[in-house]
Amino acid sequence: MPPSRTGRHDIAVMHVIICGAGQVGTNIARYLAAERNDVTVVDRSPELTKQLSETLDIRAIDGHASSPDVLAQAGAEGADMLIAVTLVDEINMIACQVAHSLFNVPTKIARIRRPSYLDSDWADLFARQVMPIDTIISPEREIASAIMRRLSRPGATEMIPFADGRVRLIGVRLDDACPIVNTPLRQLTALFPDLNINVVAIVRGERKFVPKARDQMLVGDEVYFIADSAHTTRAMAAFGHEEKEVGRAVIIGGGNIGHRLASLIEEELPHIRLRLVERDLQKAAELTDTLRRTTVLQGDALSEDLLEEANFENADLAIALTNNDETNILASLLAKRAGTPRTVALINKSAYSALISPLDIDIVINPRAITVSQILRHVRRGRVLAAFSIGDDFGEALEVEILDTSMVTDKDLRVLKMPAGSIVGAILRGDDVVIPRGRTVIRAGDRVVLFSMAAALKRVEQMFAVGLEFF
């Protein structure tokens, strides 16, 4: 029997059913199981369910995710949440409908990929009285939005807004041009006394860690820092990144993601001169009809003739978004060889992650991590206002609202002693962005932006009393 929904008020145990044991479903299961929730995964593949049962502390059953008998076997009668992330939109939709109509599951999340389902003309399709899905996750839209955020801050490998845009978490890769490499972090305040930033995480090869004051940043590090949004331009310069604004860009791949990104660029960044390369003749013709200011080129992006026609030599940025990792990697390398200074590649396979830095690909877009982040935003309850997955299972950046009854209220950070692997990055207090120091006191009403490695996340949730609540 699944646990009661009442649970403990501070850190309630959830019973979650995940439909689909692909990369996204597996990673959501890993996150929730690590936090000692009751997780059941449903998938048609006996091999996948067997593997999950053996590697994670969860239940995994074989069967069709939309079948009432299978959902009943998974414990839908007492489930708190159903997350449908199979590869088929219609199965995800029906699973949510069955969970609602037959089992009264309170919260239903579905991954929907087909653009026609998401067209504003059919918005009523997902109304509660029609197709009761509480949250729709569209990976293609979220990936396009993630790339747009990076376009807004040239040189950033990651850019996530918090606190209504007043605070940002920014990722940068350090090279020889960075003036603060080999400098202990404790000295940054003396070097930049008026700069509101806080380094919260470093990825150094295979090592990932929350740095201490004595730690230094090295060439090749990927550094994540939290900053007052008003200070981001100065902060980027301090890290050696003063890249010019993108004026010319080439998108490789005109599928759902490429099409969506081109439309967003046309709408929000009209100064960018955009070319799009699409191999399929019919798809290229459709893109030509729907995009107003984008030059669409039909052909193979890996061919020498098309590389010349796409004018990579004069492009500021190449963005490879085909559905093939190898094509995206090769296209990025060819663009760099042709003279494009910066590249972005969509890469699904985790095995390729270690190749990225040696291959000189500037930004990697991980669809799985982006989709997991979107789902976690809605899984995290209590007073969590936002949650983003950082890196490949590295940790999470959270925005938390502090209540009068929170354990941390009216305590300074020296007393709190954040768990190892976690750090408070910034506090929004009224209209002021506060970069915390040891004597900083957290107040009721504050919005705290923090980073926690995965191993410390449960203790951080307990400290900030942001348990998963369902009332």
C-alpha positions as CSV (number, residue, x, y, z in Angstrom):
1,M,0.0,0.0,0.0
2,P,1.3,3.5,-0.8
3,P,1.8,5.8,2.1
4,S,-1.0,8.2,3.3
5,R,-1.0,11.6,1.7
6,T,-1.1,13.1,5.1
7,G,2.5,12.1,5.9
8,R,4.6,14.5,8.0
9,H,3.8,18.1,7.6
10,D,7.4,19.2,7.1
11,I,8.8,16.6,4.7
12,A,5.8,14.6,3.5
13,V,6.5,11.3,1.7
14,M,5.0,11.2,-1.8
15,H,3.7,8.3,-3.7
16,V,4.6,9.1,-7.4
17,I,3.8,7.1,-10.5
18,I,6.2,7.7,-13.4
19,C,5.0,6.5,-16.8
20,G,8.0,5.9,-19.0
21,A,11.4,4.5,-18.1
22,G,13.4,6.5,-20.7
23,Q,16.1,8.9,-19.8
24,V,13.8,11.5,-18.4
25,G,11.6,9.1,-16.4
26,T,14.7,7.3,-15.0
27,N,16.3,10.6,-13.9
28,I,13.1,11.8,-12.2
29,A,12.8,8.4,-10.5
30,R,16.4,8.7,-9.3
31,Y,15.8,12.2,-7.9
32,L,12.7,11.3,-6.0
33,A,13.9,7.9,-4.8
34,A,17.0,9.6,-3.4
35,E,14.7,11.7,-1.3
36,R,13.0,8.6,0.0
37,N,9.7,9.1,-1.8
38,D,7.6,6.1,-2.8
39,V,8.2,5.8,-6.5
40,T,6.7,3.4,-9.0
41,V,7.8,3.4,-12.7
42,V,5.6,1.9,-15.4
43,D,7.1,0.9,-18.8
44,R,6.4,-1.7,-21.5
45,S,10.1,-2.8,-21.6
46,P,10.8,-5.7,-19.1
47,E,14.5,-5.0,-19.6
48,L,14.2,-1.4,-18.4
49,T,11.9,-2.1,-15.5
50,K,14.2,-4.9,-14.3
51,Q,17.2,-2.6,-14.5
52,L,15.5,0.1,-12.6
53,S,14.3,-2.3,-9.9
54,E,17.9,-3.5,-9.4
55,T,19.6,-0.1,-9.4
56,L,17.1,2.2,-7.6
57,D,15.0,1.9,-4.5
58,I,11.7,1.9,-6.4
59,R,9.0,-0.4,-7.8
60,A,9.0,-0.9,-11.5
61,I,6.3,-2.8,-13.3
62,D,5.8,-3.9,-17.0
63,G,2.7,-2.7,-18.8
64,H,0.9,0.0,-20.8
65,A,1.0,3.2,-18.9
66,S,-2.5,4.2,-19.9
67,S,-4.2,1.0,-18.9
68,P,-6.4,1.2,-15.9
69,D,-5.4,-2.2,-14.6
70,V,-1.7,-1.4,-14.9
71,L,-2.2,2.0,-13.1
72,A,-4.2,0.2,-10.4
73,Q,-1.3,-2.2,-9.9
74,A,1.1,0.7,-9.7
75,G,-0.9,2.1,-6.8
76,A,-2.9,4.9,-8.5
77,E,-5.6,4.6,-5.9
78,G,-3.5,6.3,-3.3
79,A,-1.0,8.2,-5.5
80,D,-0.2,11.8,-5.0
81,M,1.2,12.5,-8.4
82,L,1.4,10.9,-11.9
83,I,4.2,12.0,-14.3
84,A,3.7,10.8,-17.8
85,V,6.9,11.0,-19.9
86,T,6.5,8.1,-22.4
87,L,7.6,8.7,-26.0
88,V,4.0,9.0,-27.2
89,D,2.0,12.1,-26.5
90,E,-1.3,10.3,-26.7
91,I,-0.3,7.7,-24.1
92,N,0.8,10.5,-21.8
93,M,-2.6,12.3,-22.2
94,I,-4.7,9.1,-21.7
95,A,-2.6,8.1,-18.7
96,C,-3.5,11.5,-17.1
97,Q,-7.1,11.1,-18.0
98,V,-7.4,7.6,-16.5
99,A,-5.5,8.8,-13.4
100,H,-8.0,11.6,-12.9
101,S,-11.3,9.9,-13.9
102,L,-10.8,6.5,-12.2
103,F,-8.3,7.2,-9.4
104,N,-8.6,10.9,-8.6
105,V,-4.9,11.4,-8.6
106,P,-4.4,15.1,-7.4
107,T,-1.5,16.1,-9.6
108,K,-0.9,15.0,-13.2
109,I,2.1,16.1,-15.3
110,A,2.5,15.1,-19.0
111,R,5.2,15.6,-21.6
112,I,3.6,16.8,-24.8
113,R,5.9,17.2,-27.8
114,R,3.7,17.6,-30.9
115,P,3.3,21.3,-31.6
116,S,-0.3,21.0,-32.9
117,Y,-1.4,20.0,-29.4
118,L,0.2,23.1,-27.9
119,D,-1.3,25.5,-30.4
120,S,-3.1,28.4,-28.7
121,D,-6.2,27.7,-30.9
122,W,-6.7,24.5,-29.0
123,A,-5.9,25.7,-25.5
124,D,-9.2,24.4,-24.2
125,L,-8.2,20.8,-24.9
126,F,-6.4,20.6,-21.6
127,A,-9.1,22.3,-19.5
128,R,-9.8,20.3,-16.3
129,Q,-13.3,19.3,-17.5
130,V,-11.9,18.0,-20.9
131,M,-8.4,16.6,-20.5
132,P,-7.4,17.1,-16.9
133,I,-3.6,17.6,-17.1
134,D,-2.3,20.0,-14.4
135,T,1.0,20.7,-16.0
136,I,2.2,20.2,-19.6
137,I,5.9,19.9,-20.2
138,S,7.1,20.7,-23.8
139,P,10.8,19.8,-24.1
140,E,11.1,21.5,-27.5
141,R,9.8,24.8,-26.2
142,E,11.9,24.7,-23.1
143,I,15.0,23.9,-25.0
144,A,14.4,26.9,-27.3
145,S,13.8,29.1,-24.3
146,A,17.1,27.8,-22.7
147,I,19.0,28.8,-25.8
148,M,17.4,32.2,-25.9
149,R,18.5,32.8,-22.3
150,R,22.1,32.1,-23.3
151,L,21.8,34.4,-26.4
152,S,20.8,37.2,-24.0
153,R,24.1,36.8,-22.2
154,P,26.9,36.0,-24.7
155,G,29.7,33.9,-23.2
156,A,27.4,32.2,-20.7
157,T,27.1,28.4,-20.8
158,E,24.0,28.7,-18.5
159,M,21.7,31.6,-17.6
160,I,18.8,31.0,-15.2
161,P,16.7,33.9,-13.9
162,F,15.3,33.9,-10.3
163,A,13.4,36.3,-8.1
164,D,11.4,37.9,-11.0
165,G,14.6,38.4,-12.9
166,R,16.4,40.3,-10.2
167,V,18.9,37.5,-9.6
168,R,20.6,35.2,-12.1
169,L,22.6,32.0,-11.9
170,I,25.2,32.1,-14.7
171,G,27.6,29.5,-15.9
172,V,30.9,30.3,-17.6
173,R,33.9,28.4,-18.8
174,L,37.2,29.9,-17.8
175,D,40.1,30.3,-20.2
176,D,43.5,32.1,-20.2
177,A,41.7,35.5,-20.6
178,C,40.1,35.2,-17.2
179,P,41.8,37.7,-14.9
180,I,40.8,36.0,-11.7
181,V,42.1,32.4,-12.3
182,N,44.3,31.1,-9.5
183,T,42.7,33.7,-7.1
184,P,41.2,32.4,-3.8
185,L,37.5,33.1,-3.7
186,R,37.9,35.0,-0.4
187,Q,39.8,37.7,-2.3
188,L,37.1,38.4,-4.8
189,T,35.3,40.7,-2.3
190,A,38.4,42.8,-1.9
191,L,39.1,42.9,-5.6
192,F,35.5,43.7,-6.5
193,P,33.9,45.3,-3.4
194,D,30.9,46.7,-5.2
195,L,30.1,43.5,-7.3
196,N,27.2,41.5,-6.1
197,I,28.2,37.9,-7.0
198,N,28.7,34.6,-5.3
199,V,30.5,31.6,-6.8
200,V,28.3,28.6,-5.8
201,A,29.6,25.6,-7.9
202,I,32.6,24.5,-9.9
203,V,32.9,21.6,-12.4
204,R,36.6,20.6,-12.9
205,G,36.8,17.6,-15.2
206,E,35.1,14.8,-13.4
207,R,35.1,16.6,-10.1
208,K,32.0,18.7,-9.2
209,F,32.0,20.7,-5.9
210,V,30.7,23.6,-3.9
211,P,33.8,25.7,-3.4
212,K,35.1,27.1,-0.1
213,A,36.6,30.5,0.5
214,R,40.2,29.1,0.2
215,D,39.5,27.4,-3.2
216,Q,40.8,28.9,-6.5
217,M,39.3,28.8,-10.0
218,L,41.5,27.3,-12.7
219,V,41.6,27.5,-16.4
220,G,39.2,25.0,-17.9
221,D,36.8,25.2,-15.0
222,E,33.1,25.6,-15.6
223,V,32.0,28.0,-12.9
224,Y,28.5,28.8,-11.7
225,F,27.9,32.0,-9.9
226,I,24.8,33.8,-8.6
227,A,24.6,37.6,-9.3
228,D,22.5,40.6,-8.9
229,S,21.1,41.0,-12.5
230,A,22.1,44.6,-12.5
231,H,25.8,43.5,-12.2
232,T,25.9,40.7,-14.7
233,T,27.8,42.6,-17.4
234,R,30.6,43.6,-15.0
235,A,30.5,40.0,-13.6
236,M,31.0,38.5,-17.0
237,A,33.9,40.8,-17.6
238,A,35.5,39.8,-14.3
239,F,35.4,36.2,-15.6
240,G,37.0,37.1,-18.9
241,H,33.8,37.1,-21.0
242,E,33.1,40.2,-22.9
243,E,31.8,38.6,-26.1
244,K,30.0,40.9,-28.5
245,E,26.3,40.6,-29.0
246,V,25.3,38.0,-31.6
247,G,24.6,39.6,-35.0
248,R,24.7,36.6,-37.3
249,A,23.6,33.1,-36.4
250,V,23.1,29.8,-38.2
251,I,20.7,27.1,-37.0
252,I,21.4,23.6,-38.2
253,G,18.2,21.5,-38.1
254,G,14.7,22.7,-38.7
255,G,12.8,20.3,-36.6
256,N,10.4,21.4,-33.8
257,I,13.3,22.9,-31.7
258,G,15.0,24.7,-34.6
259,H,11.7,26.0,-35.9
260,R,10.7,27.2,-32.5
261,L,14.1,28.9,-31.8
262,A,14.0,30.6,-35.2
263,S,10.6,32.0,-34.5
264,L,11.6,33.3,-31.1
265,I,14.7,35.0,-32.5
266,E,12.6,36.6,-35.2
267,E,10.2,37.9,-32.6
268,E,12.5,38.8,-29.7
269,L,16.0,39.4,-31.2
270,P,15.2,41.0,-34.6
271,H,18.7,42.4,-34.9
272,I,20.1,38.9,-35.5
273,R,20.5,37.9,-39.2
274,L,19.5,34.3,-39.2
275,R,20.1,31.4,-41.5
276,L,18.6,27.9,-41.0
277,V,19.9,24.7,-42.6
278,E,17.4,21.8,-43.1
279,R,18.2,18.6,-44.9
280,D,14.6,17.5,-45.7
281,L,13.2,19.2,-48.8
282,Q,9.6,19.3,-47.7
283,K,10.4,20.6,-44.3
284,A,12.7,23.2,-45.7
285,A,9.8,24.4,-47.9
286,E,7.5,24.6,-44.9
287,L,10.0,26.6,-43.0
288,T,10.4,29.0,-45.9
289,D,6.7,29.6,-45.8
290,T,6.4,30.1,-42.0
291,L,9.5,32.1,-41.2
292,R,9.5,35.7,-42.2
293,R,13.1,36.9,-41.9
294,T,15.1,33.7,-41.8
295,T,17.0,32.5,-44.9
296,V,16.3,28.8,-45.2
297,L,18.9,26.6,-46.9
298,Q,18.0,23.0,-47.9
299,G,20.8,20.5,-47.8
300,D,23.3,18.6,-45.7
301,A,25.0,20.8,-43.1
302,L,28.1,18.5,-43.2
303,S,28.7,19.1,-46.9
304,E,31.4,21.6,-47.9
305,D,29.2,23.4,-50.4
306,L,26.5,24.1,-47.9
307,L,29.0,25.2,-45.3
308,E,30.1,27.9,-47.7
309,E,26.6,28.8,-48.7
310,A,25.5,29.1,-45.0
311,N,28.4,31.6,-44.6
312,F,29.7,30.1,-41.4
313,E,32.9,32.1,-41.9
314,N,31.0,35.3,-41.0
315,A,28.6,33.9,-38.4
316,D,29.0,34.8,-34.7
317,L,27.2,31.6,-33.6
318,A,26.3,28.2,-34.9
319,I,23.5,26.2,-33.2
320,A,23.3,22.5,-34.1
321,L,19.8,21.1,-33.2
322,T,19.3,18.0,-35.4
323,N,17.9,14.8,-33.8
324,N,21.3,13.2,-34.2
325,D,24.1,13.8,-31.6
326,E,26.9,12.9,-33.9
327,T,25.7,15.3,-36.6
328,N,25.4,18.1,-34.1
329,I,29.0,17.4,-32.8
330,L,30.4,17.3,-36.3
331,A,28.5,20.3,-37.5
332,S,29.8,22.3,-34.6
333,L,33.3,21.3,-35.3
334,L,33.0,22.1,-39.0
335,A,31.5,25.5,-38.1
336,K,34.4,26.2,-35.8
337,R,36.9,25.2,-38.5
338,A,35.1,27.5,-41.0
339,G,35.5,30.4,-38.7
340,T,32.5,30.6,-36.4
341,P,33.8,31.6,-33.0
342,R,31.1,30.1,-30.8
343,T,29.0,26.9,-31.1
344,V,26.0,25.4,-29.4
345,A,25.2,21.6,-29.7
346,L,22.2,19.7,-28.7
347,I,23.4,16.4,-27.2
348,N,21.3,13.7,-25.7
349,K,23.8,11.0,-24.8
350,S,25.6,11.4,-21.5
351,A,28.5,9.4,-22.8
352,Y,29.5,12.3,-25.0
353,S,29.8,14.8,-22.2
354,A,33.4,14.2,-21.5
355,L,34.2,14.9,-25.2
356,I,32.8,18.4,-25.2
357,S,35.6,20.4,-23.7
358,P,38.5,18.8,-25.7
359,L,36.4,19.3,-28.9
360,D,36.0,23.0,-28.1
361,I,32.2,23.1,-28.3
362,D,31.2,26.1,-26.3
363,I,27.7,25.2,-25.0
364,V,26.0,21.9,-24.7
365,I,22.2,21.7,-24.5
366,N,21.0,18.6,-22.6
367,P,17.3,18.0,-23.4
368,R,17.0,15.5,-20.6
369,A,18.4,17.9,-17.9
370,I,16.1,20.7,-19.2
371,T,13.0,18.4,-19.1
372,V,13.9,17.1,-15.6
373,S,14.3,20.7,-14.4
374,Q,10.8,21.6,-15.7
375,I,9.2,18.7,-13.9
376,L,11.1,19.3,-10.7
377,R,9.7,22.9,-10.6
378,H,6.3,21.3,-10.2
379,V,7.3,18.4,-8.0
380,R,8.9,20.7,-5.4
381,R,6.2,22.1,-3.2
382,G,6.2,23.9,0.2
383,R,7.6,27.3,-0.4
384,V,9.9,26.4,-3.4
385,L,9.2,29.0,-6.0
386,A,11.6,27.6,-8.6
387,A,13.9,24.6,-9.1
388,F,16.5,24.0,-11.8
389,S,18.6,20.9,-12.4
390,I,22.3,22.0,-12.9
391,G,24.8,19.9,-14.9
392,D,24.5,16.2,-15.4
393,D,22.9,15.2,-12.1
394,F,25.2,17.7,-10.3
395,G,22.5,19.4,-8.2
396,E,19.7,21.9,-8.1
397,A,19.4,25.6,-7.8
398,L,16.3,26.6,-5.8
399,E,14.4,29.7,-5.0
400,V,12.7,29.5,-1.6
401,E,10.3,31.8,0.2
402,I,11.0,32.2,3.9
403,L,8.0,32.1,6.3
404,D,7.7,33.2,9.9
405,T,7.7,29.5,10.9
406,S,10.7,28.5,8.8
407,M,13.5,26.9,10.8
408,V,16.0,29.4,9.3
409,T,14.0,32.6,10.1
410,D,16.0,35.1,12.1
411,K,19.2,33.0,12.1
412,D,22.5,34.0,10.7
413,L,24.4,31.7,8.3
414,R,27.1,31.0,10.9
415,V,24.5,29.4,13.2
416,L,22.7,27.6,10.4
417,K,25.8,25.8,9.1
418,M,24.5,24.8,5.7
419,P,25.0,21.1,4.9
420,A,28.2,20.2,3.1
421,G,27.6,20.5,-0.7
422,S,25.1,23.4,-0.4
423,I,25.4,27.2,-0.3
424,V,23.1,30.3,-0.1
425,G,23.9,32.3,-3.2
426,A,21.7,35.4,-2.8
427,I,18.7,36.9,-0.9
428,L,16.1,39.1,-2.4
429,R,14.8,41.3,0.5
430,G,12.2,43.8,-0.7
431,D,13.9,45.5,-3.6
432,D,17.4,44.7,-2.5
433,V,19.6,41.9,-3.6
434,V,21.8,40.7,-0.8
435,I,24.9,38.6,-1.4
436,P,25.2,36.8,2.0
437,R,28.2,36.7,4.2
438,G,28.7,34.8,7.5
439,R,26.9,37.3,9.6
440,T,23.9,37.7,7.2
441,V,20.6,37.0,8.9
442,I,17.7,35.4,7.0
443,R,14.4,37.1,7.6
444,A,10.8,36.2,7.1
445,G,9.7,37.3,3.6
446,D,13.1,36.8,2.1
447,R,13.4,35.0,-1.2
448,V,16.6,32.9,-0.9
449,V,18.4,31.5,-4.0
450,L,20.6,28.6,-3.1
451,F,22.5,25.7,-4.7
452,S,22.6,22.2,-3.4
453,M,24.4,19.2,-4.7
454,A,22.2,16.2,-5.1
455,A,23.5,14.4,-2.0
456,A,22.7,17.4,0.3
457,L,19.3,18.2,-1.2
458,K,17.1,16.4,1.3
459,R,18.9,18.0,4.3
460,V,18.6,21.4,2.6
461,E,14.8,20.9,2.2
462,Q,14.5,19.9,5.8
463,M,16.5,23.0,6.9
464,F,14.3,25.4,4.9
465,A,11.1,23.5,5.6
466,V,10.2,23.2,2.0
467,G,8.8,19.7,2.2
468,L,6.5,18.3,-0.4
469,E,3.0,19.3,0.7
470,F,-0.3,18.4,-0.8
471,F,-2.9,20.5,1.0
